[in-house]
Amino acid sequence: MSRRYDCSDPMERTRGIAEAVSAVRRGELVVLPTDTVYGVGADAFTPPAVQSLLDAKGRGRDMPPPVLVGSVRAATALVEDLGTYGQDLMDEFWPGALTIICRANRNLLWDLGETKGTVGVRMPMHDLAVELLKETGPLAVSSANLTGQPAARTAEEAERMLGDSVSVYLDGGPSGRAEPSTIVDLTGAVPRLLREGAIPADKIRAVVGVLLTDEDDEDERTDQPLPELPEEPPVSLDKKDDAK
């Protein structure tokens, strides 16, 4: 049976964080507020717990969760390389609503899903979330909702969707924003915007200079000459959507 703690009350907050830490160490799920939306979290280094998170949301291994950390030092321990711009982006936007995708540290024993050797990392600007993260260590965290449903902005909304699949709900009042975090991929030579969220693309571009987007890919395709069509067109095959 799940438990919800009103963290506006100091005693409830202390008790709730302690219960959430214990739940994480048992491989169970917790819901926590962040500066964007509420998240559902699991110990990033306990594969069955991460699988429980994906199952609770109705999500497959092809959509691995990002990892939230309580400090920049914890983030750098998770990645192989921040690339040319990672440190500048963290200095400018962390703690805050920016998720960076980097090559994962190959020495770590974890399984977040089909990550292709990468990991998304973020340090939220929320004192309750950071307090919990400093106790638990890195958490695999995804928005606290069923896949396809709006992200929860309150603990009550999260509980209505996730129910008893979550052991502890930390109620920190309404989350800071309705928008999710902005996601930037730093695994290539040039940063790529994967999702524009709470931080606008122009602010990211002001730090990194050049920022690739889906529009750049469309322009590149438009610039290419069209191939000469055969007299009888080939049979088209449906392509599987690669949604993130």
Stockholm file with secondary structure:
# STOCKHOLM 1.0

chainA/1-244         MSRRYDCSDPMERTRGIAEAVSAVRRGELVVLPTDTVYGVGADAFTPPAVQSLLDAKGRGRDMPPPVLVGSVRAATALVEDLGTYGQDLMDEFWPGALTIICRANRNLLWDLGETKGTVGVRMPMHDLAVELLKETGPLAVSSANLTGQPAARTAEEAERMLGDSVSVYLDGGPSGRAEPSTIVDLTGAVPRLLREGAIPADKIRAVVGVLLTDEDDEDERTDQPLPELPEEPPVSLDKKDDAK
#=GR chainA/1-244 SS CCEEEETTSHHHHHHHHHHHHHHHHTTCCEEECCSSSCEEEEETTCHHHHHHHHHHHTCCTTSCCCEECSSHHHHHHHEEECTTTHHHHHHHHCSSSEEEEEEECTTCCCCCSSCTTEEEEECCSCHHHHHHHHHHCCEEEEESSCTTSCCCSSHHHHHHHHGGGCSEEEECSSCSCSSCCEEEECSSSSCEEEECCSSCHHHHHHHHSCCBCHHHHHHHHHHSCCCCCCSSCCCCCCCCCCCC
#=GC SS_cons         CCEEEETTSHHHHHHHHHHHHHHHHTTCCEEECCSSSCEEEEETTCHHHHHHHHHHHTCCTTSCCCEECSSHHHHHHHEEECTTTHHHHHHHHCSSSEEEEEEECTTCCCCCSSCTTEEEEECCSCHHHHHHHHHHCCEEEEESSCTTSCCCSSHHHHHHHHGGGCSEEEECSSCSCSSCCEEEECSSSSCEEEECCSSCHHHHHHHHSCCBCHHHHHHHHHHSCCCCCCSSCCCCCCCCCCCC
//
